[in-house]
Amino acid sequence: MAKDLSANLDLNLLKTLLVIYQEQNLRKASERLFVTQPAVSHALQKLRLHFDDELFTKTRTGLTPTPYAKQLCEALTPALDVLYLAVNTNQEFDPQQLTGKLRIALAPQFIYALGSKLYLAIQQQAPNCQVEVFTWNEATFTELLNGHTHIALNFDITNTSKELYRKPLPVSKPVIIVRRAHPYTRQEMSITDIDSLKAVWACLIVPERSERLTDVEQYYAQHNLKANIGFRSSSPESVLQVVKQTDHLFPTLNIMVPDNHPDFRKINARIDDSAIDYSTICYYHQSKQNDPKTQWLLELIERLILEATATQK
């Protein structure tokens, strides 16, 4: 008969296991758990003996999970989320009582427009939290699934895992940003205007969206035209610096810069019959759908988007 590994297993040890898995570093895990590093090492030794597996091996950069640890932690993450939610359901949520680390991934356009504002909003309501707002990257979906990242914001992305919940948020309209003294002076620009201008584009690389083909190229192709992409970068700051010093056009969202910015103007983009979707989506694990902390974060993000949109109409 197989050994029952759940017998006599302290749930706190499982929490420690997940934090080590997420941080892959004992020092960082101890800081996040608010215990000493020797205490985390001792807990890891108990876990190794209990599961009869090394669980993590040392590398130059930290710890690497064994195949068994990876499988175990990916299965435990949603299960423990549900357990903690059930235990805390009857407690009134108070962000002032939150501690530990909040990791939030934002696509470049959102980290530029909302990143610092989101941190300040969280810090005001949950002053005891450590906040990490970072740029969406190739590991973001994996980290949402294993619990390392709490919530993430990007455009709508198809073919995501069924374990992830997709929450639509208010949409900021697409615009074209140009330097303040750009020779094009009209307030709206259509594909006909763009083609006659022989426009050169400066485009933002959005992970999971436009690493290979920009939205502009897709839109041109729909009209049997070819776009001239002069510059691409994953850094909004770099794109804006190029736009500031050239006549390049920057296709982006209305919330990127304020209407009264001294260096830039915004031109409304008239997009006809486009298959390009500019929906804004918050992604998080299905187990967090009714989690008060997740709902609180969603409300903060939604409010910031609405505020940014309202001040730029």
C-alpha positions in Angstrom: 0.0 0.0 0.0 1.4 3.4 -1.0 2.4 5.7 1.8 0.0 8.6 2.6 2.2 11.6 2.3 -0.5 13.9 3.5 -0.5 12.3 7.0 1.2 14.4 9.7 2.3 17.0 7.2 2.3 20.6 8.5 0.6 23.0 6.1 3.2 25.6 7.0 5.8 23.4 5.5 3.8 23.3 2.3 3.6 27.1 2.3 7.4 27.2 2.7 7.8 24.7 -0.1 5.8 26.9 -2.5 7.7 30.1 -1.5 11.1 28.4 -2.1 9.8 27.1 -5.4 8.6 30.6 -6.4 11.8 32.4 -5.3 14.3 29.6 -6.0 16.5 31.3 -3.4 16.6 30.6 0.4 17.5 34.1 1.3 14.6 35.6 -0.7 12.3 32.9 0.6 13.2 33.7 4.2 12.6 37.4 3.6 9.2 36.7 2.1 8.2 34.4 5.0 9.6 36.8 7.7 11.8 34.0 9.2 15.5 33.4 9.3 17.4 31.6 6.5 18.4 28.7 8.8 14.7 28.2 9.6 13.9 27.9 5.9 16.8 25.5 5.5 15.5 23.4 8.4 12.0 23.3 6.9 13.4 22.3 3.5 15.3 19.4 5.1 12.1 18.2 6.8 10.3 18.4 3.4 13.1 16.4 1.7 12.8 13.7 4.3 9.0 13.6 4.2 8.8 13.4 0.4 12.0 11.3 0.0 13.2 13.7 -2.8 16.0 16.3 -3.0 13.3 18.8 -4.2 15.8 21.5 -5.0 19.4 21.4 -6.3 21.9 24.2 -5.9 23.0 26.2 -8.9 25.2 29.2 -9.5 22.1 31.5 -9.3 20.2 29.8 -6.6 18.0 26.7 -6.5 16.5 24.6 -9.3 13.4 22.4 -8.5 13.6 18.7 -9.2 11.0 17.3 -11.6 9.1 15.9 -8.6 9.1 19.3 -6.9 7.9 21.1 -10.0 5.0 18.7 -10.4 4.2 18.9 -6.7 4.2 22.7 -6.5 2.2 23.2 -9.7 -0.5 20.9 -8.2 -0.3 22.4 -4.7 -0.6 26.1 -5.8 -4.3 26.1 -6.8 -5.2 23.6 -4.0 -3.7 25.8 -1.3 -5.2 28.9 -2.7 -8.7 27.3 -2.4 -7.9 26.2 1.1 -6.8 29.6 2.3 -9.8 31.2 0.6 -12.2 28.8 2.4 -10.5 29.4 5.8 -10.6 33.2 5.4 -14.0 33.6 3.7 -15.8 34.8 6.8 -13.1 37.4 7.7 -13.6 41.0 6.5 -10.9 41.9 4.1 -8.7 44.8 5.2 -5.7 45.7 2.9 -4.1 47.5 5.9 -3.5 44.0 7.3 -1.8 42.6 4.2 1.9 41.7 4.5 4.3 39.9 2.2 5.0 40.4 -1.5 2.7 41.4 -4.3 4.0 40.7 -7.8 2.2 42.3 -10.7 3.1 42.0 -14.3 2.2 44.8 -16.7 2.8 44.9 -20.5 5.1 47.8 -21.4 2.3 50.2 -22.4 0.7 49.7 -19.0 3.8 49.8 -16.9 4.7 53.2 -18.5 1.2 54.6 -18.0 0.1 53.0 -14.8 3.1 51.3 -13.0 4.0 54.0 -10.5 0.4 55.0 -10.0 -0.5 51.4 -9.1 2.3 51.1 -6.6 1.3 54.4 -4.9 -2.3 53.3 -4.7 -1.4 49.9 -3.2 1.1 51.5 -0.8 -1.5 54.0 0.4 -4.0 51.2 1.3 -1.6 48.3 2.1 1.5 50.0 3.6 2.9 46.7 4.9 3.1 45.0 1.5 6.2 44.8 -0.6 5.2 45.6 -4.2 6.9 44.3 -7.3 5.5 45.8 -10.5 7.5 44.5 -13.5 7.3 44.2 -17.2 5.4 41.3 -18.7 7.9 38.7 -20.0 8.0 35.2 -21.5 7.7 33.7 -18.0 4.6 35.6 -17.0 1.9 33.0 -17.9 4.0 30.3 -16.1 4.4 32.4 -13.0 0.6 33.2 -12.9 0.0 29.4 -13.0 2.5 28.6 -10.3 1.5 31.5 -8.0 4.7 33.4 -8.3 2.9 36.3 -9.9 -0.5 37.4 -8.5 -2.0 39.3 -11.4 -1.0 40.5 -14.9 -2.3 43.1 -17.4 -2.0 43.0 -21.2 -4.0 43.1 -24.4 -6.3 40.2 -25.0 -4.2 37.1 -25.8 -5.8 34.0 -27.4 -5.0 30.4 -26.5 -4.2 31.0 -22.8 -4.4 28.3 -20.2 -7.9 27.3 -19.0 -6.5 27.7 -15.5 -6.3 31.4 -16.0 -9.2 33.8 -15.6 -9.4 36.7 -18.0 -11.1 39.8 -16.6 -11.9 42.5 -19.3 -11.2 46.1 -18.1 -12.1 49.5 -19.6 -10.5 50.0 -23.0 -8.3 53.0 -23.7 -8.7 54.1 -27.3 -5.9 53.7 -29.9 -4.1 57.0 -30.8 -1.1 58.0 -32.8 1.5 60.0 -30.8 3.7 62.6 -32.7 6.1 65.3 -31.6 4.4 68.6 -30.7 5.8 70.3 -33.9 5.0 67.5 -36.3 3.9 68.8 -39.7 0.7 66.8 -39.7 -1.7 69.1 -37.9 -5.1 67.4 -38.3 -6.8 65.8 -35.2 -7.6 62.5 -37.0 -5.6 60.2 -39.2 -7.0 57.5 -41.5 -5.2 54.8 -43.5 -5.4 57.1 -46.6 -3.7 59.9 -44.8 -1.1 57.6 -43.4 -0.3 56.2 -46.9 -0.1 59.6 -48.5 2.3 60.8 -45.8 4.7 57.8 -46.5 4.7 57.6 -42.7 7.6 56.0 -40.7 6.6 54.2 -37.6 8.1 53.8 -34.2 6.5 50.8 -32.5 6.4 49.3 -29.1 7.2 45.6 -28.8 4.4 44.1 -26.6 5.1 40.6 -25.3 2.7 37.9 -26.5 1.3 40.4 -29.0 3.8 42.0 -31.4 7.3 40.5 -30.9 7.4 39.5 -34.6 4.7 41.5 -36.4 3.4 44.9 -35.2 -0.2 45.9 -35.1 0.6 48.6 -37.7 1.9 45.9 -40.1 -1.2 43.8 -39.6 -3.4 46.8 -40.3 -1.5 47.8 -43.4 -1.7 44.2 -44.7 -5.5 44.3 -44.3 -5.4 47.2 -46.8 -2.9 45.6 -49.1 -0.2 48.1 -48.1 3.3 47.7 -46.5 4.2 49.6 -43.4 7.6 51.3 -43.0 8.7 50.4 -39.4 11.7 52.7 -38.7 12.2 51.8 -35.0 11.0 49.1 -32.5 11.7 48.8 -28.9 10.3 47.1 -25.8 10.9 50.4 -23.9 8.2 53.0 -24.1 10.7 55.6 -23.0 13.0 54.8 -26.0 10.1 54.9 -28.5 9.0 58.3 -27.1 12.5 59.7 -27.3 12.7 58.7 -31.0 9.3 60.3 -31.7 10.3 63.5 -29.9 13.3 63.9 -32.2 11.8 62.7 -35.5 8.6 62.7 -37.6 8.0 59.1 -36.7 4.5 58.1 -35.7 3.9 56.1 -32.5 0.7 53.9 -32.5 -0.4 53.3 -28.9 -3.1 53.9 -26.3 -4.6 57.2 -25.2 -3.5 56.7 -21.6 0.2 56.7 -22.6 0.8 60.4 -22.3 -1.5 63.3 -21.1 -3.2 65.6 -23.6 -1.2 68.6 -22.4 2.2 67.0 -22.6 4.8 69.6 -23.7 6.6 67.4 -26.1 3.8 65.3 -27.8 0.5 65.5 -29.5 -2.1 62.8 -29.9 -3.9 62.2 -33.2 -7.1 60.1 -33.2 -6.6 56.9 -35.2 -9.5 56.2 -37.5 -9.4 52.4 -37.7 -11.9 51.0 -40.2 -12.8 47.3 -40.4 -9.8 46.2 -38.3 -9.4 42.7 -36.9 -7.0 44.1 -34.3 -8.3 43.8 -30.8 -7.3 46.5 -28.2 -9.2 44.9 -25.3 -7.4 45.2 -22.0 -7.4 42.0 -19.9 -6.3 41.2 -16.4 -5.1 37.6 -16.0 -4.9 35.6 -12.8 -5.3 32.0 -11.6 -8.9 30.6 -11.6 -8.5 29.8 -7.9 -8.2 33.6 -7.2 -11.4 34.5 -8.9 -13.3 35.1 -5.6 -10.2 36.0 -3.6 -10.8 39.4 -1.8 -7.2 40.5 -2.4 -7.5 39.8 -6.1 -10.8 41.7 -6.3 -9.2 44.6 -4.4 -6.3 44.7 -6.9 -8.7 44.6 -9.9 -10.7 47.5 -8.5 -7.5 49.6 -8.1 -6.3 48.8 -11.6 -9.8 49.5 -13.1 -10.0 52.8 -11.2 -6.6 53.9 -12.4 -7.5 53.2 -16.1 -10.8 55.0 -15.8 -9.1 58.0 -14.1 -6.5 58.1 -16.9 -9.1 57.8 -19.6 -11.4 60.5 -18.0 -8.6 63.1 -17.8 -7.6 62.6 -21.4 -10.9 62.9 -23.2 
